[in-house]
Amino acid sequence: MVMTQSLCIALAEQNPDAQIDILAPAWSIPIIERMPQVRRGVELPTGHGELGWGKRRAVGYSLRNAGYTQAIVLPRSAKAALVPWFAKIPVRTGYRGELRFGLINDVRALDKAILTQTVQRFVALGLPGDAKRPPEIEYPRLRVDSENQTRVLHKFGLSGKDRLIALMPGAEYGPAKRWPTNHFAMLAKRLGEQGARVLVFGSGKERALGDEIKRCAPETTLNLCGETELVDVVDLLSVCEAAVSNDSGLMHVAAAVNTRLVAIYGSSTPAYTPPLTDNVTILKRDVACSPCFERECPLGHTLCLLQITVNDVLKALN
């Protein structure tokens, strides 16, 4: 979702008077509201992978009188193109995809050899069809709410004067993208010994990961997995000295508030989904089988992650 902001920046630069809305699931609306170029988020009430024909039709009908002149459809699925079609938006731009002739009427060819990164593919859809490739990318930046920041710091007994280090041990895609939890735990212990307060961020699904990390450094680690809203994480990350993250959504959030970032890659590659910031050190081991892009290591060893040591991360932080 954060990478989508680069597309919004490109659209706003082309037409400063443009009114940009984003159709997105409910969980992402608070993040969308932190994007300066976006007027509002429009909720799409369907679950992941759900066709939801009736729901998409209802949303499309509700947008018919909103005055939209163009819809940019980022996914290549047919169902993703339904709402703009139901809304009768005159220009519906997207890449050639599955069985959606007519749903998309400004069809673009995707040259993966030129547009090698996800964010490049997003931004290219917002430019004229004859624009140069690959496009220049503006880094996304999320607004920080200072009042909410003060509130959540107080809620968790933190101070802006603390040396705060964020750890993001999760990656919903699968374990092949997750640096071992015991490595994160030892890192938290070492950071605590150096005088840092360690904040572990993630969803409720990652609560157990946070508990395992906290057991290794109980006095200096705070497990916030499932304890915060996504916008709270935005505001807390902005006061952290640094963040250590797998290739995940929270990695991109940390980049978007310009927090010093150490990004760990396993089965994926920064050549495809890099953190959009210059304030980053990327740790990746190019073993013979990587990148495999698998959810679980097909060989069962995850050497691409195991070969990244705690000392490697500490060196990158320092």
N, C-alpha and C positions, 0 to 999 in steps of 0.2 A: 504493500500500500504506500509506503514512504517513497519508493521509487517512482510511483505515479506522479508525485509532485513535480518531478523534473519535466514531465509532459506538460503539466499545468503552467510551469514557468515559461516554457517555450510558447505556449498558446498566448499567455499574457504579454509576452514580448512582441509577438506579431500583431496583436490587437489589444492595446491597453484598456479599451472600453468593453472587452468581452466579459460576459458573466459566465463563470465556469462552475458547474455543479458536478458532483461525482455520485454515481449510483453504486452503492456498496452495501455489504451486510452490516447489521446493527452494531456489531462490536467495533467496527472501524470508524464509525461516525465521529466519536470524540477526537480521534487523531486527525480526521479530515478538517475539523473545526480549528485545528492548530496550524493549518496551511494558509499563509497570507493570501495566496492567489485564488483561493476557492471561496465561492459565495456560501455554499451549503452542501451538506451530504444528504442524498436521498436514499432512504432505507429500502433495500431489496429483501423482503421477508421470506427468503428461501434458504434452505440448508445447503451445505456443501454437496455438490453433485445432484441436487434435486432438480428435476425438470420444472415443477411448479407452474405449469401452463397457466392455470387460472390466476395465480398470484402475479405472475409476470404481466399477464393481460391487464389486470386491475391497475398495476403501477403504470403501465403504458398509457392506458386510457386517462389516468389522473394527470398525465403530463402533456396531453394534447394541446392545451391552451396556454402552455408555459412559454411559448415563443422560441423554442430552441431551433437553431438553424443547422446544427451539425451534431452528430453523436459519434464518438470514437469508441469502438468496441475492442478492448484489449485482448480478451480470450478469443481463441479461434473456434470455439464451439458454436453450434447452431443456437442453443438455448440462450447464450449470452447476447445474441443479436435480437432476441424477441422483443424486449421492452422498447428499444428505439423504433422498431417496425410497428408495434402496436401504437406508439405515440405519434406516428406519422411524421417523424423528423425527416426533413427533406434530404439531407446528406448523411449517409450512414457509412462511416469509414472503418475498414478493417482489413486484416490480411485474409487471403484466400484460405478458407477453412472447410469444415465438414458440412456438406449439404445445406448451404445457406445462400444459394443463389436467389437474389431478390431481397432477402433480408438485409444484405450488405449491397449497396449500390455504388460505393466508391471503393472498389476492390484493389488492394495493393498486393504485389508479389513480395514475398519475404525471401531475401537473399541472406541466408545464414552465414555465408562466407564473409560478407561485409558487415552485417549487423550481428556481431558475435555476442553482444551482451544484451540481457533482458531490457535494461534501461534504454539502450540505443533503439531497440525495436519499438518501445513505447513512444519515445520522443519522435521517431521518424513518422509515426502515424499522425502526429499533430502538425507536420510540415507539408507543404505542397508536394505532390507526387514527384516533381522533377528536382527537388532540393538535393543538395549534395549529401552523400553517404560516406562514412557514418556521420551522424549529426554531432555537433558540439553539445556537451552535457553540462547543464548547470546543477550544482549540488543542491539537494533539498535541504531546507532548514525549517524546523518546527518552532513555533512560538512557545515560550516558557511563561507560565502564569505564576508570577511572584507571590501572589496571595495564596494560591493553592500550594505552592512550594513551601511557604512558611507553615501552613497548616499540617502538611504531611510530615515535615521534619519534626514538628512538635508532637504529633501523634505517635511517632516511633522513638521519641526521646533522643533525637539527633540534633546536631548543631551544624550550621554552615561552616563552623571553624574546625570541625572534625576532619581528619584525613580519611575520606570515604573512597573505597574501591568497590566497584560493582562486579559481580560474577553472574554470568548468564549461562548455566550449565545445560539448558534444554535445547532441543531442536525437534520440533514436532514431526519433521520429515522422517526421522528414524535414527537408530543408534549409530549408524555408520557416519553420521555427522556430529556425534557427541564425543568430545574429549572425555576420557574416563572420569567418573565422578570422584574416585579416590585421588586422582591428580588435582581436581578442583579443591578437594578437602585439604590436601597437603599444601596447596597454594594458599588457602585461607589461613592455615596455621602459620605459615611463614610470614604472610602479610601482617597477621596479628602481632607476631613477635617484633615486627618492624614499626609497630605503633599505629597501624591502620584499623579502621572499622570496616568490616566487610559486609556488604549488602548483597544478598542472593535474590535475584529477580527471576520471575517465571510465573506461569499460570498455576492454578490449583493442581493440575496434572503433574507438575514438577515438584510438588511439596515434599515428596519423599527424597528427591535429589537434594533439596535444600536442607532437610533434616540430617542427611548423611554428612553433608559438608559442615554443618553446625556442630555435629558431635566431635569433630576433630579440633575445633576452636570455639568452644561454647561461650567464652567470655567476650570475644571480639567479633563474633559473626551474628548477623541478624537475618533469619530466613523470612523473606517477604513474599515467597511464592504463594500466590492465591490471596495475598493480603492487601493488594493494591489494585486500583483501576489503572488502565493503560496510560491515561494522562498523568496519573501520579508518578508512574515510572519515568515519563518524559521529564517531569519537573525534578525528580530526585537524581536522575542521571546527569542533569545539567550542573549539579553541584558536586558530582563525583570527580575526584582527581583523575581517575582512569576506569576503564571497563575491560573485562576479559570475556569474550563471547565466542561461542560456536557460530557457524554460518546460519543465522536465524533471523526472524523478524526483529527481535530486540537488538541485534547487531546493527541493523539499519536505523533503528530509533536512536541508538547511541551516536551513530555517525551524524544524524540529522540535528543533534544538539551540540555537535562539535566536541564531544567528550573524547579525551585521549583514549584510543582503542587498540587493543590487541585482539586480532581476529584469527581464530583457529579453524582451519579447513581440513576435512577428512575426505569423504567420498565426493564432495563437490569441488569447485574450483573458482578462485577469484577472477579468472578470465571471463567467467559467465555472469556471476552475481557479486561483483566487488562492493565493499562498503564505499559509499560515495562521500569521501572525505580525504583530505591530505594528512589528517592527524591520526595515522594508523600505522601499525606494524602488522604485517600478515605473516602468520606461521603456517607453513605447509611442507609436508614431506612428499616428494615426488617418487614414491615407490613404483615398481614396475606396473602394478595393476591400477594405478590411480590416474585421473579421476574415473571412478566407475559409475558414479551417480546412483548407486543402489541405496535402498533404505537400510539394509543390513549387509554386512560384509559377506560377499559370496564365498570367500575363502576362510572366513571365521577367525581372522587374526587381527584385523584393523591396525595393521602396522603403520598406516599413514597417520594414525592418531597416537599410537603408543610411542612412536619415535619422537614425539614432541614432549619434552620433559618439563617439569616444574621450573627447573633452572632456566630453561629457554624462555619461559614466560616471564619470570622475574627479571631476566636480562632485558627483555623487550620493554617491560614496564619502567625500568630504571634508565 
